[in-house]
Amino acid sequence: MIRRATLITALLLIAVFGAVPAMAADLDALRASGVIAERYDGFVEIRESGSAEARRVVEEVNAKRREIYKERAEAQDVPVDQVGRVYAKQILERVSEGVWFRTPDGEYVQK
């Protein structure tokens, strides 16, 4: 049982942090340019006026994260938003310096 849970956790982390290299590269580039910001709830958003490509990346990343958070919440019997906030902290620890992050009060801060 423990091995299965560890495997599921590992697979979820892979999915959140780069299962699709092309999309991850796009996300990284858009975060580095300041167009996309990470949020306190584990999702991303357009911080500055973004192109159609930036909007596509935001939609795809958020859809994948939403699915992962939902599965994780159901497995642990906790609220989805709680899972998102935990992942947000992990994401913030792993992103490069200079990435923008939106706090719960709506303020943007740069890592």
GIPE-V43306 format. One record per residue. N is the residue number from 1. RES is the residue in one letter. NEAR is the number of other ideal C-beta (glycine too) atoms within 12 Angstrom. D_LAST is the distance of its C-alpha to the last C-alpha in Angstrom with 2 decimals. Layout:
n=<N N>
res=<RES RES>
near=<NEAR NEAR>
d_last=<D_LAST D_LAST>
This chain:
n=<1 2 3 4 5 6 7 8 9 10 11 12 13 14 15 16 17 18 19 20 21 22 23 24 25 26 27 28 29 30 31 32 33 34 35 36 37 38 39 40 41 42 43 44 45 46 47 48 49 50 51 52 53 54 55 56 57 58 59 60 61 62 63 64 65 66 67 68 69 70 71 72 73 74 75 76 77 78 79 80 81 82 83 84 85 86 87 88 89 90 91 92 93 94 95 96 97 98 99 100 101 102 103 104 105 106 107 108 109 110 111>
res=<M I R R A T L I T A L L L I A V F G A V P A M A A D L D A L R A S G V I A E R Y D G F V E I R E S G S A E A R R V V E E V N A K R R E I Y K E R A E A Q D V P V D Q V G R V Y A K Q I L E R V S E G V W F R T P D G E Y V Q K>
near=<7 8 9 11 14 12 13 20 23 15 18 28 21 17 25 36 26 20 21 18 12 15 28 24 14 28 38 26 20 33 37 21 24 23 27 39 38 43 35 27 30 34 33 44 29 30 27 16 12 23 17 12 20 27 20 21 31 31 23 25 38 28 19 29 37 26 21 33 32 23 21 32 23 15 18 18 10 17 16 25 21 19 31 31 25 28 37 29 19 22 34 28 16 20 27 20 13 16 30 30 33 26 19 14 9 14 14 21 19 20 21>
d_last=<37.64 34.77 34.59 34.50 31.64 29.70 30.49 29.44 26.08 25.55 26.61 24.31 21.27 22.52 22.95 19.47 17.70 19.93 23.60 24.12 22.94 23.58 21.61 18.70 18.86 19.02 16.05 13.96 15.38 14.87 11.18 10.91 13.16 11.35 14.48 13.29 10.61 10.39 12.09 12.81 16.15 15.33 16.15 14.77 15.91 16.62 14.41 16.64 20.23 20.42 23.35 25.55 23.85 20.41 22.24 24.00 20.90 19.46 22.92 23.37 20.08 20.61 24.27 23.66 21.12 23.53 26.34 24.61 23.56 27.11 28.75 26.73 27.48 31.12 31.35 29.97 31.60 28.53 27.13 25.08 22.37 22.03 21.50 18.83 16.84 17.28 16.16 13.02 12.03 13.13 11.42 7.90 9.12 10.45 8.34 7.58 5.16 5.12 5.51 6.30 7.21 10.55 11.68 15.39 16.55 15.44 12.85 9.84 6.56 3.78 0.00>
